[in-house]
Amino acid sequence: MRGAVLYSPRDLRFEERDTPTIIKPTDAIIRISATCVCGSDLWPYRGINPVLEPTPMGHEYCGIVEEVGSAVASIKPGQFVIGSFFASDNSCPNCQAGYQTSCEHKEIIGTAQAPLLRVPLADGTLVLTPEVPSNDMIPSLLALSDVMGTGWFAADAANVKPGKTVAVVGDGAVGLLGVLSAKQMGAERTIAMSRHEARQKLAREFGATDVVTERGDDGVARIKELTDGIGADSVLECVGTQESMMQAIGATRKGGYVGYVGVPHGVELNGEELFYAHIHLHGGPAPVRRFLPELIELVWNGKINPGKVFDLTLPLDQVAEGYRAMDERRAIKTLLRP
Ligand SMILES: [Zn+2]
């Protein structure tokens, strides 16, 4: 089969790779219905994370079970499944606490931009849809694999509740779906921080009531202005830079919550500033597995349509163009169909 391989910064190739097979009895092989390019794929693509050797890419997936190992009990060939970017047993103490991305037996999924994918710990990792979905539902189901689950975790970690005021730092796909999550969780007011018109428009469609274009200290000042000088109850940090993190902390009211899901790159927090900020800080790699059953139900019943973040759909063999479009910010997020 052919799949995506990153050789060096901006050298992404679609080339022959080994066809995955069952290695352990707990594995499953999935025939991918759709996969996509993640904002975090752009870190190595841009050379911000080093690329040490040719690396297969992709960690977002949904599709039809092709084959299962002898120990897999909960899924069978022909069923449609979605899983997270970390395989997890869903039974160890960390999984039971709802932190499946810190599973004691976690395994990273990193080869999903291909027609076939091996998923370890299939019983713990994969969640079934009620039946095989129609083609038009697949983008929204695919979004649950990472980007929607991550936006949802940001909102959950930021304690979004009915009637609250929420601010979202970052207008990438995760930030936009953080807006959607806040709306779904009952936020009264959601302030999206974005300076890109197309993204502002989608943020409003997802439920943003206000848009702030300023960044850094000016962005914080604008949030304060909009909240009678107090700050937002819940702030979702969906970027991972020093500026975005400080913007999130600064925009939060005393006693408020920051949910942070942007993978930190060079972020350093000052202990004393943090002490006097008087906030709750919670984040990390989103335990998407925890939210999958609830999110599948919301998509299945037409309550949310997170697939709208895919503004570019390409055949898988054009994956290199999918990366380029996101790198150059011509696309918010690229969906790929094998
Ligand atoms: Zn576990």
Boltz pocket constraint, residues with backbone or C-beta under 6 A from the ligand:
constraints:
  - pocket:
      binder: B
      contacts: [[A, 88], [A, 89], [A, 90], [A, 91], [A, 92], [A, 93], [A, 94], [A, 95], [A, 96], [A, 100], [A, 102], [A, 103], [A, 104], [A, 105], [A, 106]]
      max_distance: 6.0
